[in-house]
């Protein structure tokens, strides 16, 4: 999936990075926070792209 908006692409990439870091540190509070932030960033990017594509 190619993102035509560089901000949306950056948000999706940072979301994946935060998710991977959070998954590695999931036994600590910081890891769970990063895991949640990464997941929310990915969900936001996907929903925004879906609204742009279908809406």
Secondary structure, 3 states (H helix, E strand, C coil): CCCCCHHHHHHHHHHHHHHHHHHHCCCCHHHHHHHHHHHHHHHHHHHHHHHHHHC
